[in-house]
Amino acid sequence: MSNERPWPSATTDNHNQPDGDPTPVTTAPPGGDAPAEPLSHNEILKVMTGLLGVLFTAMLATTIVSTALPTIMADLNGTQRQYTWVITASLLAMTVSTPIWGKLSDVFSKKLLVQLSILLFVLGSIGAGLSTAIAPLMIFRAVQGLAMGGLTALTQSIMGSIISPRDRGRYSGYMAAVMTVSTVAGPVIGGVITDTLGWRWCFLIVVPIAVAASILLQRTLQLEHHPRKVHFDYAGALLFTIAAALPMLWVTFAGEDYAWLSWQTLAFAVGFGVAAGLAVFVELRSPEPIVPLRVLANRTSILMIVAGMGAGVSMFASGVFMTQFFQLAGGYEPTIAGLMTIPLIIAQMLSTTIGGQIVSRTGRWKPLMIGGSVLLVIGLFMLGTVDHTTPYAFVAISMFVMGLGIGTMVQNTVLAVQNSVALKDVGSASATVSFFRSLGGAVGVSALGAVLASQVQGHVSTSLVQAGVDPSVLGSSGGNLDIGALPAAVQTIVHQAYGDSFGLLFQIAGVISVVVLAAVIFAKETRLRSTIDLPEEPKVDLQA
């Protein structure tokens, strides 16, 4: 018998917090990252400062660009379909890369991976800012998305390595507050930059901020890495990438290049089924799966993934389509359009920050998520009634209600799953939930973008014919976003067509949110544990 002591699954120590609650800490098993010494509340805050600096940069870049995109597309002669693809390129890259980053974080240094993500983000931002055509812009947006996948997965993974699930709600609230500030500032800053310096600076301005965040993170994040032998799941990574990409490609081209019910649709469906089936087969047999299906094989995890996918549709669609609604339907300048989305952002800030405190104090996540899901359903169906005559006050109230619902979902779907897995799997599990949430958002945005393009083209053509104007005045695509170059009478028709088309998008998202509500209701709640790792199961003495 060996006298060597086995590595403990969790070694706890109590550190007094300002509110008197103990914070259990842990020593990671081999192959994980953990602090060399237990972290106090103040030390955790220092680490969080670096992480939040990184997230602030990424979120700011995303929200700045969302306001500038209509101007970008008009300047580069883009169409409504290309508008969607500029967004989809980053979402797709973020979606397919998130679980890969998460698995890498379980076997490599999390600090090194975060710095690599920041480097990719800087390169993508510079390339996008210097682009002179739609194609390179989409490529560099994909590079930004690749970096965003890393930042999303690694932030969750690092938090899971140093903070217990019970206390994580508090720090998630801090993270939500910083993300909300960046989201509030982004549309306004993006509008001002677009109207004054030009849209290219919306990409370039985040570069020095990202560099500063990298330096800050280098100084504050101190983790000991315990290397282990790596069996990277290349087959699983490839299959999940294919399975994630095919639905997005299908909804992007369906309805315009071919009918929704056609042999092309069947080909996409068969391809997706084969890729997804092979991915499951490979992951269940891989020693180091990209997506740990065995770990997530419980009712709570599955339903949280479903809820996360549905919430992802609302989260990404609101960010993409609300500023577009105000600019293309209302005709507002980018600065004003950014300011008009503030009710949505304030609501998310309130629900994420206050909700995080509630979850931390009670150790329960389900009541908050049920209430948030109900608000999400109500807000989306309220927005589903808007048209070009709807007053802004009603739109603002609807956005606020929807924002309250979104804020309760984003972090808590991840937290509920993290609570059910061991520390060694927290990176992969967190990234998997983020993967499916991003997948839902990416496919949702692609599908809703295709619906919007079809709706707008139909409304514009009908209105032009009724006005006695030849629809060919819009060009062959019928979807060019340089509305300012059109005759005044035609501009009015196009603005009204956009205003009358967005309601259907939110109705579809509302139906999806009903599924979110059902998933949360049927999920089994387990009170959040106060240890970073799962409690070690008692060993049975077979010789007794």
C-alpha positions as CSV (number, residue, x, y, z in Angstrom):
1,M,0.0,0.0,0.0
2,S,1.3,3.5,-0.8
3,N,1.7,6.0,1.9
4,E,1.1,8.9,-0.6
5,R,-1.8,11.0,0.4
6,P,-4.4,11.4,-2.4
7,W,-5.1,14.9,-3.7
8,P,-8.2,16.2,-1.9
9,S,-11.2,17.1,-3.8
10,A,-11.7,20.2,-1.8
11,T,-9.7,21.7,1.1
12,T,-11.6,24.4,2.8
13,D,-10.7,27.4,4.9
14,N,-12.8,30.2,6.3
15,H,-12.1,33.8,5.5
16,N,-14.1,36.5,7.1
17,Q,-16.1,38.5,4.7
18,P,-17.4,42.0,5.3
19,D,-20.9,40.5,5.9
20,G,-19.5,37.8,8.1
21,D,-20.1,34.9,5.7
22,P,-17.3,32.4,5.4
23,T,-15.9,31.8,1.9
24,P,-14.6,28.2,1.5
25,V,-11.6,28.0,-0.8
26,T,-10.0,25.0,-2.4
27,T,-6.8,23.5,-3.6
28,A,-7.2,22.3,-7.2
29,P,-6.6,18.7,-8.1
30,P,-3.9,18.0,-10.6
31,G,-4.6,19.5,-14.0
32,G,-6.6,22.4,-12.6
33,D,-5.8,26.1,-11.9
34,A,-6.2,27.5,-8.4
35,P,-4.7,30.1,-6.1
36,A,-1.4,29.2,-4.4
37,E,-3.0,30.3,-1.1
38,P,-6.7,30.7,-0.1
39,L,-8.1,34.0,-1.4
40,S,-9.8,36.6,0.8
41,H,-12.7,38.7,-0.3
42,N,-10.3,41.6,-1.2
43,E,-8.0,39.3,-3.1
44,I,-10.9,37.9,-5.1
45,L,-12.0,41.4,-5.9
46,K,-8.5,42.2,-7.3
47,V,-8.7,39.2,-9.6
48,M,-12.3,40.2,-10.6
49,T,-11.0,43.7,-11.5
50,G,-8.7,42.2,-14.2
51,L,-11.4,39.9,-15.5
52,L,-14.0,42.6,-15.6
53,G,-11.6,44.9,-17.4
54,V,-11.4,42.3,-20.1
55,L,-15.1,41.8,-20.3
56,F,-15.7,45.5,-20.3
57,T,-13.5,45.9,-23.4
58,A,-15.3,43.1,-25.3
59,M,-18.8,44.2,-24.4
60,L,-18.0,47.8,-25.2
61,A,-16.8,46.8,-28.7
62,T,-19.9,44.8,-29.3
63,T,-22.4,47.5,-28.3
64,I,-20.4,50.3,-30.0
65,V,-20.6,48.4,-33.3
66,S,-24.3,47.5,-33.0
67,T,-25.2,51.2,-33.2
68,A,-22.7,51.9,-36.1
69,L,-23.7,48.9,-38.3
70,P,-26.5,50.6,-40.3
71,T,-24.0,53.4,-41.2
72,I,-21.2,50.8,-41.9
73,M,-23.5,48.9,-44.2
74,A,-24.6,52.0,-46.1
75,D,-21.0,53.2,-46.5
76,L,-19.8,49.7,-47.8
77,N,-22.9,49.2,-49.9
78,G,-24.1,46.3,-47.8
79,T,-27.5,44.6,-47.9
80,Q,-29.9,43.5,-45.2
81,R,-28.6,39.9,-45.6
82,Q,-25.0,41.1,-45.3
83,Y,-26.0,43.1,-42.2
84,T,-27.1,39.9,-40.6
85,W,-24.0,38.1,-41.6
86,V,-21.6,40.8,-40.2
87,I,-23.3,40.0,-36.9
88,T,-23.6,36.3,-37.5
89,A,-19.9,35.9,-38.3
90,S,-18.9,37.0,-34.8
91,L,-21.7,35.0,-33.2
92,L,-20.9,31.8,-35.1
93,A,-17.1,32.1,-34.2
94,M,-17.9,32.8,-30.6
95,T,-20.4,29.9,-30.5
96,V,-18.2,27.2,-31.9
97,S,-15.1,28.3,-30.1
98,T,-16.6,28.6,-26.6
99,P,-16.6,24.9,-25.6
100,I,-13.1,24.5,-27.1
101,W,-11.8,27.4,-25.0
102,G,-13.6,25.9,-22.0
103,K,-11.9,22.5,-22.4
104,L,-8.5,24.1,-23.0
105,S,-9.0,26.0,-19.7
106,D,-9.3,22.6,-17.9
107,V,-5.9,21.5,-19.1
108,F,-3.9,24.6,-19.8
109,S,-3.1,27.8,-17.9
110,K,-6.2,30.0,-17.8
111,K,-4.1,33.1,-17.5
112,L,-2.2,32.3,-20.7
113,L,-5.4,31.6,-22.5
114,V,-7.0,34.8,-21.4
115,Q,-4.1,36.8,-22.7
116,L,-4.2,34.9,-26.0
117,S,-7.9,35.8,-26.3
118,I,-7.1,39.5,-25.8
119,L,-4.4,39.4,-28.5
120,L,-6.9,37.9,-31.0
121,F,-9.5,40.5,-30.0
122,V,-7.0,43.3,-30.7
123,L,-6.0,41.9,-34.1
124,G,-9.7,41.4,-35.1
125,S,-10.6,45.0,-34.0
126,I,-7.7,46.5,-36.0
127,G,-8.6,44.5,-39.1
128,A,-12.3,45.3,-38.9
129,G,-11.5,49.0,-38.4
130,L,-9.4,49.1,-41.6
131,S,-11.7,47.0,-43.8
132,T,-12.9,48.6,-47.0
133,A,-15.4,45.9,-48.1
134,I,-17.9,43.6,-46.5
135,A,-16.0,40.4,-47.0
136,P,-12.9,41.3,-44.9
137,L,-15.1,43.0,-42.4
138,M,-16.9,39.7,-41.8
139,I,-13.6,37.8,-41.5
140,F,-12.2,40.2,-38.9
141,R,-15.6,40.1,-37.1
142,A,-15.2,36.3,-36.9
143,V,-11.7,36.8,-35.3
144,Q,-13.3,39.1,-32.7
145,G,-16.0,36.4,-32.1
146,L,-13.3,33.8,-31.7
147,A,-11.7,36.0,-29.0
148,M,-15.1,36.6,-27.4
149,G,-15.6,32.8,-27.1
150,G,-12.4,32.7,-25.1
151,L,-13.2,35.6,-22.9
152,T,-16.7,34.3,-22.1
153,A,-15.6,30.7,-21.3
154,L,-12.4,31.7,-19.4
155,T,-14.1,34.3,-17.2
156,Q,-16.7,31.7,-16.1
157,S,-14.0,29.1,-15.6
158,I,-11.7,31.3,-13.5
159,M,-14.6,32.4,-11.3
160,G,-15.5,28.7,-10.8
161,S,-11.9,28.0,-9.8
162,I,-11.7,30.5,-7.0
163,I,-15.3,31.2,-5.8
164,S,-17.9,28.8,-4.4
165,P,-21.3,28.6,-6.2
166,R,-23.1,30.1,-3.1
167,D,-20.8,33.2,-3.1
168,R,-20.6,33.3,-6.9
169,G,-24.0,35.1,-7.2
170,R,-22.5,38.1,-5.4
171,Y,-19.5,38.4,-7.7
172,S,-21.7,37.6,-10.7
173,G,-23.7,40.7,-9.7
174,Y,-20.5,42.8,-9.8
175,M,-19.7,41.3,-13.2
176,A,-23.3,42.1,-14.4
177,A,-23.0,45.7,-13.2
178,V,-19.7,46.2,-15.1
179,M,-21.1,44.6,-18.2
180,T,-24.2,46.7,-18.0
181,V,-22.2,49.9,-17.7
182,S,-20.3,49.0,-20.8
183,T,-23.5,48.1,-22.6
184,V,-25.1,51.4,-21.6
185,A,-22.1,53.4,-22.7
186,G,-21.5,51.4,-25.9
187,P,-24.5,52.5,-28.0
188,V,-24.1,56.1,-26.9
189,I,-20.4,56.2,-27.5
190,G,-20.8,54.3,-30.8
191,G,-23.4,56.9,-31.9
192,V,-21.2,59.8,-31.0
193,I,-18.1,58.3,-32.7
194,T,-20.0,57.4,-35.8
195,D,-21.5,60.9,-36.1
196,T,-18.2,62.6,-35.4
197,L,-15.0,60.6,-36.0
198,G,-16.5,58.0,-38.4
199,W,-17.5,54.3,-37.9
200,R,-13.9,52.9,-38.2
201,W,-13.1,54.3,-34.8
202,C,-15.8,52.2,-33.3
203,F,-13.4,49.3,-33.8
204,L,-10.1,51.0,-33.3
205,I,-11.0,52.8,-30.0
206,V,-11.2,49.6,-28.1
207,V,-7.6,48.6,-28.9
208,P,-5.9,50.7,-26.2
209,I,-8.6,49.7,-23.7
210,A,-7.9,46.0,-24.4
211,V,-4.1,46.5,-24.0
212,A,-4.7,48.2,-20.7
213,A,-7.0,45.4,-19.5
214,S,-4.3,42.9,-20.5
215,I,-1.7,44.6,-18.4
216,L,-4.1,44.9,-15.5
217,L,-5.0,41.2,-15.7
218,Q,-1.3,40.2,-15.8
219,R,-0.8,41.9,-12.5
220,T,-4.0,40.8,-10.7
221,L,-4.6,37.2,-11.8
222,Q,-2.2,34.9,-10.0
223,L,-3.1,31.2,-10.4
224,E,-0.9,28.1,-9.9
225,H,-1.2,25.8,-12.9
226,H,-0.9,22.0,-12.5
227,P,-0.2,20.5,-15.9
228,R,-1.4,17.1,-16.9
229,K,-1.3,14.9,-20.0
230,V,-3.6,16.3,-22.6
231,H,-5.9,14.3,-24.9
232,F,-7.5,17.0,-27.0
233,D,-10.8,16.0,-28.6
234,Y,-10.1,17.2,-32.2
235,A,-13.0,15.1,-33.7
236,G,-15.5,16.4,-31.2
237,A,-14.4,20.0,-31.8
238,L,-14.8,19.6,-35.6
239,L,-18.2,17.8,-35.4
240,F,-19.6,20.4,-33.0
241,T,-18.4,23.2,-35.2
242,I,-20.2,21.6,-38.2
243,A,-23.3,20.9,-36.2
244,A,-23.4,24.5,-35.0
245,A,-22.7,26.1,-38.4
246,L,-25.2,24.2,-40.5
247,P,-28.4,25.6,-38.9
248,M,-27.1,29.1,-39.2
249,L,-26.2,28.7,-42.9
250,W,-29.6,27.2,-43.5
251,V,-31.7,30.0,-42.0
252,T,-29.5,32.6,-43.7
253,F,-30.2,31.4,-47.2
254,A,-33.6,29.8,-46.9
255,G,-36.6,31.7,-48.2
256,E,-34.5,33.7,-50.7
257,D,-32.0,31.4,-52.5
258,Y,-34.4,28.4,-52.1
259,A,-37.7,27.6,-50.5
260,W,-38.0,26.8,-46.8
261,L,-39.4,23.4,-47.8
262,S,-37.0,22.2,-50.4
263,W,-34.3,19.6,-51.1
264,Q,-31.7,22.1,-49.9
265,T,-33.4,22.3,-46.5
266,L,-33.5,18.5,-46.4
267,A,-29.8,18.4,-47.1
268,F,-29.0,20.8,-44.3
269,A,-31.3,18.8,-41.9
270,V,-29.6,15.5,-42.8
271,G,-26.1,17.1,-42.5
272,F,-27.0,18.5,-39.1
273,G,-28.4,15.2,-37.9
274,V,-25.4,13.3,-39.0
275,A,-22.9,15.8,-37.5
276,A,-24.8,16.1,-34.2
277,G,-25.2,12.3,-33.9
278,L,-21.5,11.7,-34.6
279,A,-20.6,14.4,-32.1
280,V,-22.6,12.7,-29.3
281,F,-21.1,9.3,-30.2
282,V,-17.6,10.8,-30.1
283,E,-18.1,12.8,-26.9
284,L,-19.5,9.8,-24.9
285,R,-16.3,7.9,-25.7
286,S,-13.7,10.5,-25.5
287,P,-11.4,10.6,-22.4
288,E,-11.3,14.5,-22.7
289,P,-14.6,15.5,-24.4
290,I,-15.0,19.1,-25.6
291,V,-18.6,19.0,-24.4
292,P,-18.8,16.8,-21.2
293,L,-22.2,15.1,-22.0
294,R,-21.8,12.6,-19.1
295,V,-21.3,15.5,-16.6
296,L,-24.4,17.3,-17.9
297,A,-26.5,14.2,-18.1
298,N,-29.0,15.3,-15.4
299,R,-32.4,17.0,-15.7
300,T,-31.3,20.4,-14.3
301,S,-28.4,20.7,-16.7
302,I,-30.4,19.7,-19.7
303,L,-33.3,22.1,-18.9
304,M,-30.8,24.9,-18.1
305,I,-29.2,24.4,-21.5
306,V,-32.7,24.6,-23.1
307,A,-33.5,27.8,-21.1
308,G,-30.1,29.3,-22.0
309,M,-30.6,28.7,-25.7
310,G,-34.0,30.4,-25.5
311,A,-32.7,33.3,-23.4
312,G,-29.8,33.6,-25.9
313,V,-32.3,34.4,-28.7
314,S,-33.8,37.2,-26.7
315,M,-30.5,38.6,-25.4
316,F,-28.7,38.7,-28.8
317,A,-31.8,39.7,-30.8
318,S,-32.6,42.6,-28.5
319,G,-29.0,43.9,-28.9
320,V,-29.0,43.5,-32.7
321,F,-32.5,44.5,-33.7
322,M,-33.5,47.3,-31.2
323,T,-30.9,49.8,-32.5
324,Q,-31.7,48.8,-36.1
325,F,-35.4,49.4,-35.3
326,F,-34.8,52.9,-34.2
327,Q,-32.5,53.8,-37.1
328,L,-34.1,52.0,-40.0
329,A,-37.8,52.2,-38.8
330,G,-37.6,55.6,-37.0
331,G,-34.9,57.2,-39.1
332,Y,-32.9,58.4,-36.0
333,E,-29.2,59.2,-36.0
334,P,-26.9,56.6,-34.3
335,T,-26.4,58.7,-31.2
336,I,-30.1,59.0,-30.6
337,A,-30.8,55.4,-31.4
338,G,-28.2,54.4,-28.8
339,L,-29.8,56.6,-26.2
340,M,-33.2,55.1,-26.9
341,T,-32.0,51.6,-25.8
342,I,-31.1,52.7,-22.3
343,P,-34.3,51.4,-20.7
344,L,-33.4,47.9,-21.8
345,I,-29.9,48.2,-20.4
346,I,-30.9,49.7,-17.1
347,A,-33.4,46.9,-16.6
348,Q,-30.8,44.3,-17.2
349,M,-28.4,46.1,-14.8
350,L,-31.0,46.1,-12.0
351,S,-32.1,42.5,-12.4
352,T,-28.6,41.1,-12.7
353,T,-27.1,43.1,-9.8
354,I,-30.0,42.7,-7.4
355,G,-30.8,39.2,-8.5
356,G,-27.1,38.2,-7.9
357,Q,-27.4,39.4,-4.3
358,I,-30.7,37.6,-3.8
359,V,-29.3,34.3,-5.1
360,S,-26.2,34.6,-2.9
361,R,-28.1,35.3,0.2
362,T,-30.8,32.7,-0.2
363,G,-28.8,30.0,-2.1
364,R,-31.8,29.6,-4.4
365,W,-31.9,30.4,-8.1
366,K,-35.2,29.0,-9.3
367,P,-37.8,31.5,-7.9
368,L,-35.8,34.4,-9.4
369,M,-35.6,32.7,-12.8
370,I,-39.3,31.8,-12.9
371,G,-40.2,35.5,-12.2
372,G,-37.7,36.6,-14.8
373,S,-39.0,34.2,-17.4
374,V,-42.6,35.5,-17.0
375,L,-41.4,39.1,-17.5
376,L,-39.4,38.0,-20.5
377,V,-42.6,36.5,-22.1
378,I,-44.6,39.6,-21.3
379,G,-42.0,42.1,-22.6
380,L,-41.4,40.2,-25.9
381,F,-45.1,39.9,-26.7
382,M,-45.5,43.6,-25.9
383,L,-42.8,44.4,-28.4
384,G,-44.5,42.0,-30.8
385,T,-47.3,44.6,-31.2
386,V,-45.1,47.5,-32.4
387,D,-45.3,49.1,-35.9
388,H,-44.3,52.4,-37.4
389,T,-47.0,54.3,-35.5
390,T,-46.1,52.9,-32.0
391,P,-45.1,55.7,-29.6
392,Y,-41.6,55.5,-28.1
393,A,-43.0,55.4,-24.5
394,F,-44.7,52.0,-25.1
395,V,-41.5,50.6,-26.8
396,A,-39.4,51.8,-23.8
397,I,-41.7,50.2,-21.3
398,S,-41.7,46.9,-23.3
399,M,-37.9,47.0,-23.5
400,F,-37.6,47.6,-19.7
401,V,-39.9,44.6,-18.9
402,M,-37.9,42.4,-21.4
403,G,-34.6,43.6,-19.9
404,L,-35.7,42.6,-16.4
405,G,-36.4,39.1,-17.7
406,I,-33.1,38.7,-19.6
407,G,-31.1,39.8,-16.7
408,T,-32.3,37.0,-14.4
409,M,-31.4,34.3,-17.0
410,V,-27.9,34.9,-18.4
411,Q,-25.8,34.2,-15.3
412,N,-28.1,31.9,-13.4
413,T,-28.3,29.2,-16.1
414,V,-24.5,28.9,-15.9
415,L,-24.6,29.0,-12.1
416,A,-27.2,26.2,-11.8
417,V,-25.1,23.9,-13.9
418,Q,-21.8,24.8,-12.2
419,N,-23.4,23.9,-8.9
420,S,-23.9,20.3,-10.1
421,V,-20.4,19.5,-11.4
422,A,-16.9,19.0,-9.9
423,L,-14.2,21.6,-10.0
424,K,-12.2,19.7,-12.6
425,D,-15.1,19.9,-15.0
426,V,-16.3,23.5,-14.2
427,G,-14.5,25.0,-17.3
428,S,-16.0,22.6,-19.8
429,A,-19.5,22.7,-18.1
430,S,-19.6,26.5,-18.0
431,A,-18.4,26.7,-21.6
432,T,-21.0,24.2,-22.7
433,V,-23.8,26.2,-21.3
434,S,-22.4,29.3,-22.9
435,F,-22.0,27.4,-26.1
436,F,-25.6,26.5,-26.3
437,R,-26.7,30.0,-25.2
438,S,-24.6,31.5,-28.0
439,L,-25.8,28.8,-30.4
440,G,-29.4,29.8,-29.7
441,G,-28.6,33.4,-30.1
442,A,-26.6,33.0,-33.3
443,V,-29.2,30.7,-35.0
444,G,-32.0,33.0,-33.6
445,V,-30.4,36.2,-35.0
446,S,-29.8,34.5,-38.4
447,A,-33.4,33.2,-38.6
448,L,-34.9,36.5,-37.4
449,G,-32.7,38.4,-39.8
450,A,-33.9,36.3,-42.7
451,V,-37.5,36.8,-41.7
452,L,-36.9,40.6,-41.4
453,A,-35.3,40.8,-44.9
454,S,-38.2,38.9,-46.3
455,Q,-40.8,41.0,-44.5
456,V,-39.2,44.3,-45.4
457,Q,-38.9,43.3,-49.1
458,G,-42.5,42.2,-49.2
459,H,-43.8,45.4,-47.5
460,V,-41.7,47.7,-49.6
461,S,-42.7,46.1,-52.9
462,T,-46.4,46.2,-52.0
463,S,-46.2,49.8,-50.9
464,L,-44.3,50.9,-54.0
465,V,-46.8,49.3,-56.3
466,Q,-49.7,50.9,-54.4
467,A,-47.9,54.3,-54.8
468,G,-47.3,53.8,-58.5
469,V,-43.5,53.5,-58.1
470,D,-41.5,50.8,-59.9
471,P,-39.9,48.5,-57.2
472,S,-36.7,48.3,-59.3
473,V,-35.9,51.8,-57.9
474,L,-34.4,49.9,-54.9
475,G,-32.0,47.9,-57.1
476,S,-31.8,44.2,-57.7
477,S,-31.4,43.1,-54.1
478,G,-34.2,45.2,-52.7
479,G,-32.3,45.2,-49.4
480,N,-29.7,47.9,-49.7
481,L,-29.4,49.7,-46.4
482,D,-28.3,53.1,-47.8
483,I,-31.8,54.5,-47.3
484,G,-30.5,58.1,-47.4
485,A,-29.6,57.8,-51.1
486,L,-33.3,57.0,-52.0
487,P,-35.9,59.6,-53.0
488,A,-37.7,61.2,-50.0
489,A,-41.0,59.5,-50.8
490,V,-39.4,56.1,-51.1
491,Q,-37.4,56.7,-47.9
492,T,-40.7,57.1,-46.0
493,I,-42.0,53.8,-47.5
494,V,-38.9,51.9,-46.5
495,H,-38.9,53.3,-43.0
496,Q,-42.5,52.3,-42.6
497,A,-41.8,48.9,-44.0
498,Y,-39.1,48.3,-41.4
499,G,-41.4,49.6,-38.6
500,D,-44.1,47.2,-39.6
501,S,-41.7,44.2,-39.9
502,F,-40.0,44.1,-36.5
503,G,-43.1,43.1,-34.5
504,L,-43.1,39.7,-36.1
505,L,-39.6,39.1,-35.0
506,F,-40.5,39.7,-31.3
507,Q,-43.6,37.6,-31.6
508,I,-41.4,34.7,-32.7
509,A,-39.0,35.4,-29.8
510,G,-41.9,35.5,-27.5
511,V,-43.0,32.0,-28.4
512,I,-39.5,30.8,-27.8
513,S,-39.5,32.5,-24.4
514,V,-42.5,30.4,-23.4
515,V,-40.3,27.3,-23.8
516,V,-37.7,29.1,-21.6
517,L,-40.4,29.5,-18.9
518,A,-41.4,25.8,-19.1
519,A,-37.8,24.7,-18.9
520,V,-37.2,26.7,-15.7
521,I,-40.4,25.5,-14.1
522,F,-39.6,21.8,-14.6
523,A,-35.9,22.1,-13.6
524,K,-35.0,20.6,-10.3
525,E,-33.5,23.1,-7.9
526,T,-30.5,22.1,-5.7
527,R,-29.5,24.7,-3.1
528,L,-26.2,26.3,-4.0
529,R,-23.3,24.6,-2.2
530,S,-20.8,26.6,-0.1
531,T,-17.8,24.7,-1.3
532,I,-15.9,25.3,-4.5
533,D,-15.7,21.6,-5.3
534,L,-18.3,18.9,-4.8
535,P,-18.2,17.3,-1.4
536,E,-16.0,14.2,-1.4
537,E,-18.0,11.0,-1.2
538,P,-17.2,8.8,1.8
539,K,-15.0,5.9,1.0
540,V,-16.2,2.4,1.9
541,D,-13.8,0.1,3.7
542,L,-14.2,-3.2,1.8
543,Q,-12.1,-5.0,4.4
544,A,-14.4,-4.1,7.3
